Amino acid sequence: MFKKILSLCLAILMVAGLCVGLSSCNSSKDSFKIGVILLHDESSTYDKNFINGINDAQKALGLKDSQVIIKKGIPEGNECYEAAAELVAEGCKIVFADSFGHEDYMIKAAKEFKDVQFCHATGTKAHTEGLDNYHNAFASIYEGRYLAGIAAGLKLKAMMEADSTIVPKIGYVGAFTYAEVISGYTSFYLGVKEIVPNVTMDVQFTGSWYDENEERNAALALINGGCVLISQHADSMGAPSVCEDKNVPNVSYNGSTLSSCPNTFIVSSRIDWAPYFEYICNQVINGKKIDTDWTGTIETASVRLTDVNDKAAAANTQATIDQYKAELIAGTRHVFDTNNFTVDGQKLTSYKADVDTDANYEGDTEVIKDGYFHESEYRSAPYFDLAIDGITRINVAF
C-alpha cells in the first residue's frame, strides 16, 4: 500500500512539474497577463495593426485592461530585452514583440526567463534555436497582396482602355531588400500581371520601415519615372498622400487610407493578428504548447482585405477578388506558380531557399515542388527572395 501511495504522489509531482514548465497551471484566466512590445506606436500603420489585433483579442477573451500591457516605441536593440524583462517582472506569462530586429533580444530573454513564453512576429530563428519557450509567427500575407494586385490590375486595365497612351508601368515603395518585402512586392506584381500580362514594375527602397519623408520621396520618384499606379510596403501615409496629391491610384498596406485618400485609394491588405493573440493566450491558459512556427492564412481570418473603394476601383473589382480568393483557398491557384514568372528568362523547376538563415545566407531547403514556390510553409516568415523578370529595383543600397 505504501508503494502505491508513493507512486501516486510521484505521479502528481511529475504532472505538477510539467505544468510549471508549460507556464500553465498557475495561468488561470483571472491571473493571466500578456505583454506586447511595439517598435513604434499608433502613428505607424504597422504597429497600429498590432494594437488593433491585441484589442480585438482582449475583447474576445474577456481580459481586463490590467491583463494586457503594451510597451510602445521600443527600438531594435537591448531596449527590447529590457522591456521584456520588465514585462516578466510585471507578471506576464507571454511576451510578444512585433519587429524583425527584436528577435535576438527576445531570444536572450527567453533563455533567461524559461517559465515565460516569448512570441515574435516576422522572425526566422525559432525553428533552429530549439527553445521550448520561443516562437515565431507570420501569415500568408503574400496571398492578400496578390489579391490586392488583382484589384490594381483591374484598375490599370481600365485606365489603359480609357487612354491608349498609358504605358502599363507601376511602382512600389519598399522598406528593405529583405525576403519579406521581396515576397510582398512580387506577389502584388503577379496579381497585377494576371490581369495585365505586359505590366512592368519599379521598386524604390527607403531603408526604413517608417520614414514618412523618404516614403513620400520614393513615391514621387516613381510617379515622375512614369509609374501610373503605386503600392507599398512601408508604414506611414507618405506614399498614399503623394498619390492623392498627384491623383495616382494607390494600394496601401495595413489598413484603409480612404478617409485621407478618397479619390485614389483602391484597397489594402493586412495581417489580422487577433487570431494569433487569441491562440497563444488560450494555449498558455489551458496549459498547451504554442507552435514553434505559426502561419495564419485566409481561412483562419489572419489575412484580410479592406472594403474596395468603388470610387477609385474598376468595375466588378470585389467580385473578381472573391473569385481569386476562392481559388487560393481551394488550392487550385498558387501565387508563386512557376508558369507565371521567369528569372533571367528561364522558368524555374528547382530553388533552394535560405530557410535556416545561416550566417552566409546560403540556400538550404528545396521550395519548388508541384509546380510552385512553397512560401511560408517551412517557416512562418517569408523566404521568397527571387528577382523575377518584369520587376526593376531602382536602388539596392539597403
C-alpha positions in Angstrom: 0.0 0.0 0.0 2.8 2.4 0.9 4.4 1.8 -2.5 1.1 2.6 -4.3 0.7 5.8 -2.3 4.3 6.8 -3.0 3.9 6.1 -6.7 0.7 8.2 -6.8 2.5 11.1 -5.1 5.4 10.9 -7.5 3.0 10.9 -10.5 1.2 14.0 -9.1 4.5 15.8 -8.6 5.6 14.9 -12.2 2.4 16.4 -13.6 2.8 19.5 -11.4 6.3 19.9 -12.7 5.2 19.6 -16.3 2.5 22.2 -15.7 5.0 24.6 -14.3 7.3 24.0 -17.3 4.5 25.0 -19.6 3.7 28.1 -17.5 0.1 26.8 -17.4 -1.1 25.5 -14.0 -0.8 28.9 -12.4 -2.1 30.7 -15.5 -5.8 30.9 -14.7 -7.6 33.4 -16.9 -8.0 35.9 -14.0 -4.3 36.0 -13.2 -3.1 35.7 -16.8 -1.1 38.7 -18.3 0.3 39.2 -21.8 2.9 41.8 -22.6 3.3 43.4 -26.1 6.4 45.2 -27.4 6.0 47.5 -30.3 8.7 49.2 -32.4 6.6 52.4 -32.9 3.1 53.5 -31.8 -0.3 54.2 -33.4 1.3 56.7 -35.8 2.8 53.7 -37.7 0.2 51.7 -39.7 2.2 48.6 -39.0 2.2 48.9 -35.2 -1.4 50.2 -35.1 -2.4 46.9 -36.8 -0.9 45.0 -33.9 -2.6 47.3 -31.4 -6.0 46.6 -33.1 -5.2 42.9 -33.1 -4.5 42.7 -29.3 -7.5 44.9 -28.6 -9.8 42.6 -30.5 -8.3 39.5 -28.9 -8.7 41.1 -25.4 -12.4 41.6 -26.1 -12.8 38.1 -27.4 -11.0 36.5 -24.4 -12.7 38.8 -21.9 -9.4 40.1 -20.5 -9.2 43.2 -18.3 -7.1 46.2 -19.3 -4.7 45.3 -16.4 -4.0 41.9 -18.1 -2.7 43.4 -21.3 0.5 45.6 -21.0 1.7 47.3 -24.2 5.2 49.0 -24.4 5.5 51.3 -27.4 8.5 52.8 -29.2 10.9 50.0 -28.3 14.0 50.1 -30.6 15.6 47.0 -32.2 18.3 46.9 -29.6 18.9 45.8 -26.0 16.0 48.1 -25.1 13.8 45.2 -26.3 15.4 42.8 -23.9 15.0 45.3 -21.1 11.3 45.8 -22.0 10.8 42.0 -22.0 12.4 41.7 -18.6 10.1 44.4 -17.2 7.1 42.7 -18.6 8.2 39.4 -16.9 8.6 41.3 -13.6 5.1 42.6 -14.0 3.8 39.1 -14.2 3.3 38.5 -17.9 3.0 34.8 -18.9 3.6 35.7 -22.6 5.8 38.4 -24.1 5.2 39.3 -27.7 7.4 41.6 -30.0 6.4 42.9 -33.4 9.6 43.8 -35.3 12.2 41.8 -37.2 15.1 43.4 -35.3 13.7 42.5 -31.9 14.4 38.8 -32.4 17.8 38.4 -30.9 16.8 40.3 -27.8 13.7 38.2 -27.4 15.8 35.1 -27.7 18.1 36.4 -25.0 15.1 37.0 -22.7 13.7 33.5 -23.5 16.9 31.9 -22.4 16.9 33.8 -19.1 13.2 33.6 -18.2 12.4 30.0 -19.0 8.9 29.9 -17.4 7.6 32.6 -19.7 6.6 32.2 -23.3 8.2 34.6 -25.9 6.5 35.1 -29.2 7.8 37.1 -32.1 6.3 38.3 -35.4 8.4 38.1 -38.6 11.3 36.2 -37.0 13.2 33.4 -38.5 15.1 31.6 -35.8 12.6 29.7 -33.6 12.8 26.5 -35.6 16.6 26.5 -35.3 17.1 27.8 -31.7 15.3 24.8 -30.2 13.8 26.7 -27.2 10.6 25.4 -25.8 9.5 29.0 -24.8 10.4 30.9 -28.0 8.1 31.0 -31.0 7.8 32.8 -34.4 4.6 33.8 -36.2 3.6 35.3 -39.5 0.8 34.9 -42.1 0.4 34.2 -45.8 0.1 37.9 -46.5 1.5 37.3 -49.9 -1.9 35.9 -50.8 -3.5 39.1 -49.6 -1.0 41.2 -51.6 -1.7 39.1 -54.7 -5.5 39.8 -54.3 -4.7 43.5 -53.9 -2.7 43.1 -57.1 -5.7 41.7 -58.9 -7.6 44.9 -57.9 -4.7 47.0 -59.1 -4.6 45.1 -62.3 -8.3 45.7 -63.0 -7.7 49.4 -62.4 -4.7 49.5 -64.7 -6.6 47.7 -67.4 -9.5 50.2 -67.1 -7.1 53.1 -67.3 -5.4 51.7 -70.4 -8.8 51.1 -72.1 -9.8 54.7 -71.4 -6.4 56.1 -72.6 -4.4 54.2 -75.2 -1.3 56.3 -74.4 -0.9 54.9 -70.9 2.1 52.6 -70.5 1.5 49.7 -68.1 4.2 50.6 -65.6 3.5 50.6 -61.8 5.6 51.5 -58.8 6.2 50.0 -55.4 7.7 51.7 -52.3 9.7 49.1 -50.3 11.4 49.4 -46.9 14.4 47.0 -47.2 15.6 44.3 -49.6 14.5 41.6 -47.2 12.7 38.4 -48.3 9.5 39.7 -46.5 9.5 42.8 -48.7 10.5 40.9 -51.9 7.8 38.3 -51.3 5.3 41.0 -50.8 6.1 43.1 -53.9 6.5 40.1 -56.1 3.1 38.7 -55.1 1.5 42.1 -55.7 3.1 42.3 -59.1 2.0 38.8 -60.1 -1.6 39.8 -59.2 -1.4 42.8 -61.5 0.3 40.7 -64.2 -2.6 38.2 -64.0 -4.9 41.0 -65.4 -2.3 43.0 -67.4 0.3 40.5 -68.7 2.7 43.1 -70.1 2.9 45.2 -66.9 6.3 46.1 -65.5 7.1 47.4 -62.0 9.8 49.6 -60.5 10.7 49.3 -56.8 12.2 52.1 -54.8 13.6 51.3 -51.3 13.7 53.7 -48.4 16.0 51.9 -46.0 13.4 52.3 -43.1 10.2 50.7 -42.0 8.8 54.1 -41.1 10.0 57.3 -42.6 7.2 59.5 -44.0 9.5 61.9 -45.8 11.5 59.1 -47.5 8.3 57.3 -48.4 6.9 60.4 -50.0 10.1 61.0 -51.9 10.1 57.4 -53.1 6.5 57.6 -54.3 7.2 60.9 -56.0 10.3 59.5 -57.8 8.3 56.5 -59.0 5.5 58.7 -60.3 8.0 61.0 -62.0 9.6 57.9 -63.6 6.3 57.0 -65.3 4.6 54.8 -62.8 0.8 55.2 -63.1 -0.2 53.2 -60.0 1.6 52.8 -56.7 1.7 50.3 -53.9 3.9 50.0 -50.8 5.4 48.0 -48.0 6.1 51.0 -45.7 4.3 52.2 -42.6 3.4 55.8 -43.0 1.0 57.9 -45.0 3.9 59.2 -47.1 3.2 57.3 -50.3 -0.6 57.4 -50.2 -0.6 61.1 -49.6 1.6 61.8 -52.6 -0.7 59.6 -54.7 -3.8 61.6 -53.6 -2.0 64.8 -54.4 -1.0 63.6 -57.8 -4.3 61.7 -58.5 -2.4 58.4 -58.9 -4.3 55.2 -57.9 -2.8 53.6 -54.8 -3.0 50.2 -53.0 -1.9 50.7 -49.4 -0.9 48.3 -46.6 -2.1 47.5 -43.1 -5.4 49.4 -43.3 -7.6 51.7 -45.3 -6.5 55.2 -46.3 -9.9 56.0 -47.6 -10.5 58.9 -45.2 -7.3 60.7 -46.3 -7.2 59.5 -49.9 -10.8 59.2 -51.1 -10.0 59.6 -54.8 -7.1 57.3 -55.2 -7.3 54.5 -52.5 -8.4 51.2 -54.1 -7.9 48.5 -51.4 -5.5 47.4 -48.7 -4.3 44.1 -47.4 -3.2 43.3 -43.9 -2.4 40.6 -41.4 -5.1 40.3 -38.7 -3.1 39.4 -35.6 -6.2 38.8 -33.4 -6.4 35.1 -34.2 -2.8 34.6 -33.2 -3.1 36.6 -30.0 -6.2 34.6 -29.1 -4.4 31.3 -29.9 -1.3 32.0 -27.8 -3.3 33.2 -24.8 -5.6 30.2 -24.9 -2.7 27.8 -25.3 -1.0 29.2 -22.2 -4.1 29.5 -20.1 -5.0 25.9 -20.9 -1.6 24.5 -20.4 -0.9 23.6 -24.0 2.2 24.2 -26.1 2.5 27.0 -28.7 3.6 26.1 -32.2 7.2 26.9 -32.9 6.3 28.5 -36.2 2.7 29.5 -36.7 1.4 30.7 -40.1 -2.0 32.3 -40.3 -4.0 32.1 -43.6 -7.0 33.5 -45.3 -9.0 30.6 -43.9 -8.0 31.4 -40.3 -9.1 35.1 -41.0 -5.5 36.1 -40.5 -5.2 37.6 -44.0 -7.7 40.3 -44.8 -8.5 42.9 -47.4 -10.4 46.1 -46.7 -13.6 47.0 -48.5 -12.9 48.1 -52.0 -13.3 51.8 -52.7 -15.7 51.8 -55.6 -14.9 55.5 -56.3 -11.3 54.6 -57.3 -11.5 50.9 -58.2 -12.6 49.4 -61.6 -16.0 47.9 -62.0 -16.6 44.4 -60.6 -13.4 44.5 -58.5 -14.9 42.9 -55.4 -16.5 40.1 -57.4 -13.2 39.3 -59.1 -11.2 39.4 -55.8 -13.8 36.9 -54.4 -13.3 34.6 -57.3 -9.5 34.5 -57.0 -9.7 34.3 -53.2 -11.9 31.1 -53.5 -9.3 29.6 -55.8 -6.5 30.3 -53.4 -8.4 28.7 -50.5 -9.4 25.7 -52.6 -5.7 25.2 -53.6 -6.5 25.4 -57.3 -4.4 28.6 -57.6 -1.0 29.3 -56.2 0.5 32.8 -56.0 4.0 31.7 -57.0 3.1 29.3 -59.7 6.3 28.9 -61.8 4.3 29.0 -65.0 3.6 32.7 -64.2 7.1 34.1 -63.9 10.6 33.7 -65.1 14.1 34.5 -63.7 16.6 35.7 -66.3 14.2 34.4 -69.0 14.1 30.9 -67.5 11.2 29.0 -65.8 12.4 27.6 -62.5 12.0 23.9 -61.7 14.2 24.0 -58.5 15.3 26.5 -55.9 16.9 26.2 -52.5 15.8 29.0 -50.2 17.6 30.2 -47.1 15.1 29.0 -44.6 17.5 28.4 -41.8 19.1 31.9 -42.1 22.7 30.8 -41.7 25.5 33.4 -41.5 26.3 33.1 -45.2 22.6 33.3 -46.3 23.0 30.1 -48.3 20.1 28.1 -49.6 19.3 25.0 -47.6 15.7 23.9 -48.4 14.1 22.9 -51.7 11.0 25.1 -52.0 9.7 24.5 -55.6 7.5 21.4 -55.8 4.3 20.6 -57.7 4.9 23.5 -60.0 5.0 26.3 -57.5 7.2 28.0 -54.9 6.0 26.9 -51.4 6.2 30.2 -49.4 5.8 30.3 -45.6 5.5 26.5 -45.2 8.9 25.6 -43.9 8.9 28.5 -41.5 6.3 31.2 -40.9 8.4 34.2 -42.1 8.7 34.7 -45.9 11.8 33.4 -47.7 10.9 34.2 -51.3 13.8 36.3 -52.5 13.9 35.8 -56.2 14.4 38.7 -58.6 11.8 37.8 -61.3 11.6 39.3 -64.7 9.4 42.4 -65.1 10.5 44.0 -61.8 13.3 46.6 -61.7 14.9 47.6 -58.4 15.7 51.3 -58.7 18.1 51.2 -55.8 19.6 48.3 -53.9 21.6 50.0 -51.2 19.5 48.7 -48.3 
